[in-house]
Amino acid sequence: MKRIIIFFATLAIALNAHAQTDSLVTVDTKGDGLNFNIAGFSVKLEGKDQQKKKTYKPYSTSTLGVKWGVTRLTDSPYYGDWAGLGNFLNLSGKSNSLSIEPISCHLRLDRKGIVWINTGICCTWENYHFFNPITLVNNDNGNLMPVQIEEKIKRTQMNTFYLGASLGLAFRIGNVKIGANATPEVLCYSESRYKTTDKVKHKTEIQGLNPVRLKVGATMMLDWIGVYVDYGLNPMFKEGTGNDARMVSIGVKIGI
C-alpha cells in the first residue's frame, strides 16, 4: 500500500514537471519488477515473491561460542585395583569446565526459521579438583592409581583437554531457542597436578582415561545467553581401571 501511495505521489509531481518541461514517462520491464522513470524520478515496484526471496537465508555462521560451568563425576562403585581405597574421586565445588566453539554453522529447515540444524567444532578443558589430599599417577605396571600426598597442599586436581565436533537440532520461538546435541570428542591431554602450601607445583601426565568420549547435551538460549547441561555417555576412565563414573556439567552458555 505504501508503495502505491509513493508511486502516485511521484506521478503527480512528474506530471506537474511535465507541464513545464518536455520530460517523458518511461517504463522498464527488464529484471525483477517494474522500473518507472518519470521526469527524473525513479520508482521500482517488486512483487511479493521477489521480496521474500531477498529476505530468506537458509544458513548462518557464528564465531566464539563459550560454555562455562560446574563439572562433577557421577557416583559409581569402585572395583579392581581401586576397591577398598575409599572415595578418593570425591570432588570439591571448584571443579569446572570451559568449552569454546571457534566457529559453528546453523542451517534452517523452514522459511520461518523455527527448526535449525547446528554443527561446529569445540575445544573443552575440564578441571577436576579432588576434595581429599591425593593425586593420580601410573605405577610401574602402567595402572592408574591414587597416591596419598604427604605434604600440606593448597589444591590437587586432574585436568583434561578434549577436541570434538557437535551436531544438534534446535527449535526457535521468538527470542527463545531450545536445542539438543551430540558431541564425539577425542582426549588430547590428561594430567594430574597439585600445589603445596609453599607454592611448589607438581605435574604428571597420566594414562588411563578413555581416549574417545560421546557427550550429549541440551541448551536453552534467550537471544545470545542461556544455560546448558552436558553428560558423558561412556565412563571417564578406561574399562577395568577401577571406576565407571561419567562426567556431568551444568552452566552458562554465551553465543548462538
CORTA-V600378 format. One line per field, one symbol per residue. phi: phi as a letter, one per 40 degrees, with the letter a starting at -180 (. if undefined). psi: psi as a letter, one per 20 degrees, with the letter a starting at -180 (. if undefined). burial: + if it has 24 or more other C-alpha atoms within 12 Angstrom, else -. Layout:
phi = ???
psi = ???
burial = ???
This chain:
phi = .ccccccccccccccccccbbbcbbbbbbcgcgbbbbbfgcbbbbbccccccccccbcaababfcbbbacbbbccaccagcccgcgccccbccccabbbbbcaabbbcbaccgcbbbbaibabbbbbbcccccbbbaccccgccbcbcccccbcaaabbbbbbabbaabbbbbgcbbbababbcbbccaaabaabcccgcbbbbcbbhcccbbbbbaabbbbgbbabaabaccbccbccgciabcbcbbbabbbib
psi = ghhgghghghhghghhhhhhakqqpqpojqapapopooliqppppqrhghghhhipoirrqqqmqpppapprpqpqqqrchipjjrmijpqriiprppppohqqpoppirhikgpqpqqrqqppppoopqhqmrqpqpahijppqqppohrpqhqqrpqqpqprpqprpqppocjppprqrpopqpohqpqqqqprhjkppppppqqiqphppppqrqqoqodjqaqrpqpphqqgqqpigiqkqqppppbqppb.
burial = ---------++--+---------------------+-++-+-+++-------------------+++++++++--------+----+++++---++++++++-+++++----+-++++++++++++++++-++++++------++++-----+-++++++++++++++++++----++++++++++++++++++-------+---++++++++++++++++----++++++++++++---++++++++++++++++
